[in-house]
Every structure is written in structure tokens, then in C-alpha cells.
Amino acid sequence: MRRHKSTTSSNMKKYIKSPEQKENNKDTENNPKENEIYNLNDDDFKTAIIKILNELRENSDRQLNEFRSYVTKEFDTIKKNQTEILEIKNTIEEIKKNLDALNSRADNMEERISNLEDGNIELLQAEEEREARLKRNEETLQELSDTIRRCNVRIIGIPEGEEKEKGAESLFKEIMAENFPNLVREMDLQVTEANRSPNFINARRPTPRHIVVKLAKVNDKEKILRTARQKKLTYKGTPIRLSADFSAETLQAKETNLQRNPHQAISRFLSRNFTG
């Protein structure tokens, strides 16, 4: 009876397994090669282990070679990038040098332009000073010419050749006697010189040249002109005019002033001729 129980218990243990045994059996079932290895004898086991190690080494070598290839490729890429970066850096340095050279040239050009501008300013100032001197000289010459002409009287309208027989001075005295008999008796009329102006005859000029008479006294000239403005003058029945003798520049200035300020010019004329 006891023996039967022992046999039964042994059989039950054979079919009823612990969880650890079940897990080990499961792993063994999932790995047939390991299951085969476990069933090998010692020599075959060693051979299998060596084979597995060789496979592991081959796999390791292959992975190492792949890793080396990857690293080499990445290194080449990095090296190429470094080369490109170095080229870019060199290009930037070259551009910087060119910019520095251009800036230097620009500075030189600005300095030269500044010097030219200064030179132009100096030339303009010198030209302005020269023009101012010329203008002052012209004004001085004009004043000197007008001063020399202060005693002159211009006779306008005398036909050419009338003065040849008796001279311009005698012709002037005839005009004075014909137009200003009372004035001639009152004043001691003295003529310094008398002649046609200009000295040469211009064939294209439609009117006769003026006769310029230079008197000894300015007061005599002013009396004659003041009286001449109040009447019509003639020479042998031909209308003539008497006027002061001014330089061409003074006449131009008077004409310009008349155009700019006609009322002022008329007021001066009226006050000069119709006062007193």
C-alpha cells in the first residue's frame, strides 16, 4: 500500500511542474538550437561553441567595418566641409582685403575731390576778386572819363562837312548866336577844342557824327544845356539837339536805370529842368 502511494506521487511530480520549470521548458522550446546544444556531447558542444564564437566575431568584424566605413565617410564629409569652410573663409578674407582697398581708394578720391573743391573755391574766389577789381577799374575809368567830359557839349544833327570851311569851334559859336543870343552876351564863352566824334566816318551809319565841344568852364556847359532844354534848337533851319557828353558805359547805366525806375528818372528830370 505504501509503495503504491510512492509511485503515484512520483508520477504526479512528473506531470505537475513548478512555474520555474514551466518557464525553462518554454525557453527551451522557443530555442531549438540551444535545446540541441544541451543534448550534445562534450566534443560537439565545444565545436558548437567555437562556431558560435566565430559567428559572433564575424558579426562583430562586419559591424566594426560598417562602423569604420560610416566614421570614415562622416570624417570625409567633415573634412570636405572644413575645406569648404576654409575656402569660404579665404574668400571672405579676400573680399575684406578688396573692401579695404576700395575704402582706401575711396578715401583717397574723397581727399582729392576735397582738394579739388578747395582749389575750385580758391579759383572762384580769385576770379570773383579779379572781376571785382575789373569792375572797380572800369568804374574808375568811367568816372575818370566822365570827369574829363564834364565840360563837353555834344551837338547832334549837324550834317557832315559843315565844319570843314569854318571849323567846329566857329560852327558852335554860330549855333550859340542863333539860338542863345542873350546868353552869349551874358557869359564869356571860351571853347577849348571842338571836333567830330568819332574821328572816322562809318558808311553804314545813317546819321551824321556828333560834334563834341569842350568848354573851359563847367558852369557854362550847365547854363547852355539848361537853356537848351527849354526851347527847340536849329542850325540854318535844321533841327538839332545839345546834350551832355557821357561815356558809353554811363549812357548804358542811365538807360538801364530809366528802364528799372522810370518814375524816379522822370522826377529827377522834372526837378532838374522845371524848378526855380
C-alpha positions in Angstrom: 0.0 0.0 0.0 2.8 2.4 0.9 4.7 1.5 -2.3 1.7 2.3 -4.4 1.4 5.8 -2.9 5.1 6.5 -3.6 4.7 5.5 -7.3 1.6 7.7 -7.6 3.4 10.7 -6.1 6.3 10.3 -8.4 4.0 10.1 -11.4 2.2 13.2 -10.3 5.5 15.2 -9.9 6.4 14.1 -13.4 3.3 15.8 -14.9 2.9 18.6 -12.4 5.7 21.2 -12.8 6.6 24.3 -10.9 6.4 27.7 -12.6 10.2 27.9 -12.9 10.3 24.6 -14.6 7.5 25.6 -16.9 9.4 28.9 -17.9 12.7 27.0 -18.5 10.8 24.4 -20.6 9.2 27.2 -22.5 12.6 28.9 -23.3 13.9 25.5 -24.4 11.0 25.0 -26.6 11.5 28.5 -28.1 15.3 27.9 -28.8 15.7 24.6 -30.6 19.4 25.2 -31.2 20.0 25.6 -27.5 18.0 22.5 -26.9 20.2 20.7 -29.4 23.3 22.1 -27.8 22.2 20.9 -24.4 21.8 17.4 -25.9 25.4 17.4 -27.4 28.3 15.6 -26.0 31.4 17.4 -24.9 33.3 17.5 -28.2 30.3 18.5 -30.2 29.4 21.1 -27.6 32.9 22.6 -27.9 32.6 22.6 -31.7 29.2 24.4 -31.5 30.6 26.9 -29.0 33.6 27.7 -31.3 31.2 28.0 -34.2 29.0 30.4 -32.3 32.0 32.5 -31.2 33.3 32.6 -34.8 29.9 33.8 -36.0 29.9 36.4 -33.2 33.4 37.5 -34.3 32.4 37.7 -37.9 29.3 39.7 -37.0 31.4 42.0 -34.8 34.0 42.4 -37.6 31.3 43.2 -40.1 29.6 45.7 -37.7 33.0 47.2 -36.9 33.8 47.5 -40.6 30.5 49.1 -41.2 31.1 51.5 -38.3 34.6 52.3 -39.6 33.1 52.9 -43.1 30.5 55.2 -41.6 33.0 57.0 -39.5 35.4 57.4 -42.5 32.5 58.7 -44.6 31.5 61.2 -41.9 35.1 62.2 -41.4 35.5 62.8 -45.2 32.3 64.8 -45.1 33.6 66.8 -42.1 36.9 67.3 -43.9 35.2 68.4 -47.1 33.0 70.8 -45.0 36.2 72.1 -43.4 37.8 72.6 -46.8 34.7 74.5 -48.0 34.6 76.5 -44.8 38.3 77.3 -45.3 37.7 78.3 -48.9 34.8 80.5 -47.7 37.0 82.0 -45.0 39.7 82.7 -47.6 37.1 84.2 -49.9 35.8 86.4 -47.1 39.4 87.5 -46.3 39.9 88.3 -50.0 36.7 90.3 -50.1 37.7 92.0 -46.9 41.0 93.0 -48.5 39.3 94.2 -51.6 36.9 96.2 -49.5 39.8 97.7 -47.5 41.5 98.6 -50.8 38.3 100.1 -52.1 37.8 102.0 -48.9 41.3 103.3 -49.2 40.8 104.3 -52.8 37.5 106.0 -51.8 39.3 107.9 -49.0 42.0 109.0 -51.5 39.3 110.0 -54.0 37.4 111.9 -51.3 40.6 113.7 -50.3 41.4 114.5 -53.9 37.9 115.7 -54.5 38.1 117.8 -51.4 41.4 119.3 -52.6 39.9 120.0 -56.0 36.9 121.6 -54.4 39.2 123.7 -52.2 41.1 124.6 -55.3 38.0 125.4 -57.2 36.8 127.6 -54.3 40.1 129.4 -54.3 39.9 129.8 -58.1 36.3 131.1 -57.8 37.4 133.5 -55.1 40.3 134.6 -57.2 38.0 135.0 -60.2 35.5 137.0 -58.1 38.3 139.2 -56.8 39.6 139.7 -60.3 36.1 140.5 -61.6 35.6 142.9 -58.7 39.0 144.6 -59.5 38.0 144.8 -63.1 34.6 146.3 -62.2 36.3 148.8 -59.9 38.8 149.7 -62.6 36.0 150.1 -65.1 34.1 152.3 -62.7 37.2 154.3 -62.1 37.9 154.7 -65.8 34.2 155.5 -66.3 34.4 158.2 -63.6 37.6 159.5 -65.0 36.2 159.6 -68.5 33.1 161.4 -67.3 35.3 163.8 -65.3 37.2 164.6 -68.4 33.9 165.0 -70.3 32.4 167.3 -67.6 32.9 170.4 -69.7 31.8 168.8 -73.0 28.7 169.6 -75.0 27.5 167.3 -77.8 25.9 168.8 -80.9 23.6 166.3 -82.6 22.2 166.7 -86.1 24.8 168.9 -87.9 25.2 167.5 -91.4 28.6 166.1 -92.3 31.1 168.6 -93.8 29.5 171.8 -92.4 32.6 172.3 -90.1 35.2 172.0 -92.9 35.2 175.6 -94.1 35.0 177.4 -90.7 35.9 174.8 -88.2 33.8 173.1 -85.5 34.5 175.9 -82.9 33.2 178.6 -85.2 30.2 176.5 -86.1 29.4 176.1 -82.4 29.6 179.9 -81.9 27.2 180.4 -84.8 24.7 177.9 -83.1 25.0 179.8 -79.9 24.5 183.2 -81.6 21.5 181.8 -83.5 19.8 180.1 -80.5 21.1 181.8 -77.3 21.9 185.4 -78.2 21.1 186.8 -74.7 23.2 184.0 -73.1 26.1 184.7 -75.3 26.1 188.4 -74.3 26.0 187.4 -70.6 28.8 184.9 -70.5 32.4 184.9 -71.5 32.2 181.7 -73.7 35.6 180.0 -74.0 36.0 176.9 -76.2 39.0 174.7 -75.5 38.5 172.4 -78.5 35.8 171.1 -80.9 35.7 168.1 -83.3 33.6 165.3 -84.7 33.2 162.1 -82.7 34.2 159.5 -83.6 37.1 160.6 -85.8 36.4 158.2 -88.6 33.2 158.1 -90.8 31.1 154.9 -90.7 29.5 154.5 -94.1 26.8 152.3 -92.6 25.8 154.9 -90.1 22.6 156.7 -91.4 23.0 159.8 -89.1 25.9 162.3 -89.1 28.5 162.1 -86.4 28.2 164.3 -83.3 30.3 167.4 -82.8 31.9 167.4 -79.3 32.7 170.9 -77.9 34.9 171.2 -74.9 34.3 174.4 -72.8 36.6 176.0 -70.3 34.0 176.1 -67.6 31.5 173.5 -66.3 29.1 176.3 -65.3 28.9 177.5 -68.9 28.0 174.0 -70.1 25.3 173.6 -67.5 23.8 177.0 -68.4 23.8 176.2 -72.1 22.1 172.8 -71.5 19.6 174.1 -69.0 18.6 176.8 -71.6 18.6 174.3 -74.4 16.0 172.1 -72.7 13.5 174.9 -72.7 13.4 175.5 -76.5 13.8 173.9 -79.9 17.2 174.4 -81.4 18.1 174.8 -85.1 21.1 175.4 -87.3 20.2 177.1 -90.6 16.7 175.9 -90.1 17.7 172.3 -89.5 16.6 170.9 -86.1 19.5 170.0 -83.8 20.0 169.0 -80.2 22.5 169.7 -77.5 23.3 167.2 -74.7 25.9 166.4 -72.1 28.9 164.3 -73.2 28.9 161.0 -71.3 30.8 157.8 -71.8 29.0 154.8 -73.4 29.0 153.0 -70.1 27.4 155.9 -68.3 24.7 156.2 -71.0 24.0 152.5 -70.7 23.7 152.8 -67.0 21.4 155.7 -67.3 19.2 153.8 -69.8 19.1 150.8 -67.5 18.2 152.9 -64.6 15.4 154.6 -66.7 14.0 151.1 -67.5 14.1 150.0 -63.9 12.9 153.2 -62.2 11.1 155.3 -64.8 9.2 157.4 -62.2 12.3 158.2 -60.3 14.1 159.2 -63.6 11.2 161.4 -64.6 11.1 163.1 -61.2 14.8 163.8 -61.4 14.4 165.2 -64.9 11.5 167.5 -63.9 13.2 168.7 -60.8 16.4 169.4 -62.8 14.6 171.3 -65.6 11.4 172.9 -64.2 12.4 174.0 -60.6 13.4 177.5 -59.7 
